[in-house]
Amino acid sequence: MENEIIKKLDEQKQTIERMAKDVEKTKKYFLWTMILTIAFLVLPLIAIAFVIPVFMNNYLGSISSLGL
């Protein structure tokens, strides 16, 4: 009876260790997903906020020089 309990505890320990490894992999996956989301979505939006005013200034300046 006691051997069965020890065997079950060892099995549970191995299962918990596998789960801990999987949790760490999942945490890393979510971290890199967040980093890539910021890099490919948020940073271009910030860049557009600076590029659009410059573009509009040049565009409207060229239209006003035509006398329209």
N, CA, C and O of each residue as an XYZ file, in Angstrom:
272
protein
N       0.831     -1.189      0.000
C       0.000      0.000      0.000
C       0.873      1.249      0.000
O       0.613      2.207     -0.728
N       1.912      1.221      0.828
C       2.775      2.394      0.940
C       3.564      2.626     -0.347
O       3.812      3.769     -0.731
N       3.953      1.546     -1.006
C       4.680      1.662     -2.273
C       3.818      2.300     -3.358
O       4.307      3.072     -4.183
N       2.527      1.967     -3.344
C       1.611      2.546     -4.324
C       1.485      4.053     -4.125
O       1.427      4.814     -5.091
N       1.444      4.465     -2.890
C       1.336      5.896     -2.583
C       2.591      6.623     -3.053
O       2.508      7.702     -3.638
N       3.745      6.031     -2.795
C       5.000      6.649     -3.229
C       5.058      6.711     -4.752
O       5.511      7.706     -5.318
N       4.601      5.655     -5.412
C       4.578      5.640     -6.881
C       3.652      6.731     -7.410
O       4.008      7.444     -8.349
N       2.488      6.865     -6.827
C       1.542      7.916     -7.235
C       2.137      9.308     -7.011
O       1.986     10.190     -7.856
N       2.806      9.506     -5.886
C       3.421     10.805     -5.607
C       4.519     11.129     -6.623
O       4.654     12.274     -7.054
N       5.301     10.116     -7.002
C       6.330     10.325     -8.022
C       5.714     10.697     -9.368
O       6.221     11.578    -10.063
N       4.630     10.033     -9.732
C       3.930     10.349    -10.973
C       3.396     11.781    -10.947
O       3.492     12.504    -11.939
N       2.836     12.183     -9.810
C       2.316     13.542     -9.682
C       3.440     14.561     -9.762
O       3.282     15.629    -10.354
N       4.576     14.226     -9.162
C       5.723     15.133     -9.211
C       6.181     15.334    -10.654
O       6.459     16.461    -11.063
N       6.261     14.260    -11.419
C       6.666     14.358    -12.818
C       5.649     15.170    -13.619
O       6.024     15.983    -14.465
N       4.391     14.951    -13.354
C       3.346     15.700    -14.048
C       3.439     17.188    -13.732
O       3.305     18.023    -14.626
N       3.664     17.519    -12.484
C       3.777     18.921    -12.084
C       5.003     19.565    -12.732
O       4.947     20.722    -13.149
N       6.102     18.829    -12.817
C       7.301     19.369    -13.457
C       7.063     19.632    -14.941
O       7.504     20.654    -15.467
N       6.368     18.717    -15.618
C       6.033     18.937    -17.042
C       5.124     20.147    -17.201
O       5.297     20.945    -18.122
N       4.161     20.279    -16.305
C       3.245     21.416    -16.366
C       3.993     22.731    -16.129
O       3.700     23.735    -16.778
N       4.940     22.729    -15.221
C       5.716     23.935    -14.944
C       6.521     24.339    -16.174
O       6.614     25.525    -16.490
N       7.102     23.366    -16.870
C       7.842     23.665    -18.109
C       6.902     24.243    -19.167
O       7.246     25.202    -19.856
N       5.726     23.657    -19.286
C       4.755     24.153    -20.259
C       4.299     25.571    -19.927
O       4.119     26.394    -20.824
N       4.116     25.851    -18.655
C       3.712     27.193    -18.231
C       4.801     28.205    -18.581
O       4.493     29.306    -19.038
N       6.052     27.852    -18.375
C       7.154     28.753    -18.714
C       7.201     29.002    -20.215
O       7.421     30.135    -20.643
N       6.999     27.965    -21.019
C       6.964     28.133    -22.471
C       5.808     29.056    -22.878
O       5.964     29.906    -23.755
N       4.672     28.883    -22.247
C       3.512     29.716    -22.561
C       3.762     31.168    -22.179
O       3.379     32.078    -22.914
N       4.400     31.392    -21.037
C       4.718     32.757    -20.615
C       5.654     33.423    -21.613
O       5.468     34.592    -21.951
N       6.661     32.687    -22.090
C       7.585     33.234    -23.083
C       6.854     33.525    -24.394
O       7.114     34.543    -25.037
N       5.950     32.646    -24.789
C       5.176     32.845    -26.007
C       4.352     34.130    -25.913
O       4.349     34.930    -26.848
N       3.665     34.330    -24.808
C       2.866     35.539    -24.632
C       3.742     36.785    -24.583
O       3.357     37.825    -25.117
N       4.906     36.703    -23.958
C       5.819     37.838    -23.909
C       6.251     38.242    -25.311
O       6.203     39.422    -25.660
N       6.675     37.265    -26.120
C       7.113     37.589    -27.470
C       5.955     38.044    -28.346
O       6.140     38.879    -29.231
N       4.769     37.507    -28.109
C       3.595     37.978    -28.846
C       3.323     39.446    -28.536
O       3.001     40.219    -29.439
N       3.448     39.836    -27.278
C       3.236     41.230    -26.896
C       4.320     42.124    -27.505
O       4.018     43.204    -28.014
N       5.566     41.685    -27.455
C       6.657     42.480    -28.019
C       6.456     42.677    -29.516
O       6.614     43.790    -30.019
N       6.110     41.614    -30.230
C       5.905     41.732    -31.679
C       4.681     42.575    -32.010
O       4.679     43.304    -33.002
N       3.641     42.482    -31.186
C       2.461     43.322    -31.408
C       2.827     44.792    -31.275
O       2.406     45.617    -32.086
N       3.602     45.116    -30.263
C       4.031     46.503    -30.087
C       4.905     46.932    -31.253
O       4.752     48.037    -31.772
N       5.820     46.065    -31.666
C       6.746     46.423    -32.739
C       6.034     46.623    -34.065
O       6.367     47.552    -34.800
N       5.064     45.782    -34.393
C       4.435     45.827    -35.707
C       3.119     46.590    -35.759
O       2.601     46.825    -36.851
N       2.568     46.977    -34.640
C       1.295     47.687    -34.646
C       1.410     49.063    -34.012
O       1.067     50.063    -34.643
N       1.873     49.127    -32.811
C       1.886     50.386    -32.069
C       2.949     51.336    -32.603
O       2.664     52.516    -32.805
N       4.169     50.853    -32.839
C       5.225     51.737    -33.323
C       4.906     52.354    -34.686
O       5.151     53.546    -34.868
N       4.369     51.599    -35.654
C       3.965     52.251    -36.905
C       2.857     53.293    -36.716
O       2.844     54.310    -37.409
N       1.935     53.052    -35.789
C       0.898     54.049    -35.541
C       1.493     55.340    -34.992
O       1.055     56.432    -35.356
N       2.484     55.220    -34.123
C       3.161     56.400    -33.595
C       3.908     57.107    -34.716
O       3.888     58.336    -34.796
N       4.568     56.344    -35.583
C       5.297     56.937    -36.706
C       4.345     57.666    -37.650
O       4.671     58.744    -38.148
N       3.184     57.093    -37.897
C       2.199     57.738    -38.771
C       1.747     59.065    -38.180
O       1.501     60.019    -38.918
N       1.634     59.136    -36.866
C       1.217     60.378    -36.218
C       2.215     61.502    -36.499
O       1.834     62.673    -36.500
N       3.464     61.174    -36.734
C       4.459     62.197    -37.058
C       4.594     62.416    -38.564
O       4.941     63.517    -38.992
N       4.328     61.402    -39.367
C       4.511     61.500    -40.812
C       3.341     62.237    -41.468
O       3.559     63.039    -42.375
N       2.127     61.986    -41.036
C       0.954     62.600    -41.669
C       0.995     64.128    -41.613
O       0.717     64.755    -42.635
N       1.320     64.761    -40.495
C       1.383     66.227    -40.506
C       2.432     66.776    -41.474
O       2.195     67.791    -42.129
N       3.573     66.124    -41.569
C       4.606     66.569    -42.515
C       4.098     66.416    -43.947
O       4.266     67.320    -44.766
N       3.484     65.285    -44.246
C       2.941     65.052    -45.580
C       1.852     66.070    -45.915
O       1.839     66.628    -47.012
N       0.943     66.311    -44.976
C      -0.138     67.272    -45.226
C       0.409     68.674    -45.431
O      -0.092     69.413    -46.279
N       1.418     69.049    -44.677
C       2.022     70.365    -44.826
C       2.624     70.509    -46.220
O       2.421     71.537    -46.867
N       3.346     69.525    -46.690
C       3.930     69.568    -48.028
C       2.853     69.561    -49.106
O       2.934     70.310    -50.080
N       1.850     68.716    -48.927
C       0.770     68.599    -49.907
C      -0.024     69.903    -50.001
O      -0.265     70.397    -51.102
N      -0.425     70.456    -48.878
C      -1.205     71.677    -48.886
C      -0.367     72.862    -49.338
O      -0.884     73.793    -49.955
N       0.940     72.830    -49.030
C       1.829     73.879    -49.494
C       1.943     73.895    -51.002
O       1.977     74.965    -51.610
N       2.001     72.723    -51.615
C       2.097     72.658    -53.067
C       0.779     73.065    -53.713
O       0.787     73.670    -54.785
N      -0.340     72.751    -53.097
C      -1.642     73.160    -53.653
C      -1.792     74.677    -53.542
O      -2.271     75.313    -54.481
N      -1.395     75.264    -52.426
C      -1.543     76.704    -52.268
C      -0.582     77.464    -53.196
O      -0.875     78.597    -53.578
N       0.530     76.877    -53.555
C       1.434     77.540    -54.485
C       0.882     77.538    -55.896
O       1.284     78.358    -56.721
N      -0.036     76.624    -56.182
C      -0.688     76.599    -57.492
C      -1.811     77.638    -57.575
O      -2.320     77.910    -58.663
N      -2.190     78.201    -56.471
C      -3.232     79.212    -56.447
C      -4.633     78.615    -56.414
O      -5.597     79.281    -56.790
N      -4.752     77.396    -55.978
C      -6.077     76.782    -55.913
C      -6.645     77.047    -54.585
O      -7.764     76.624    -54.296
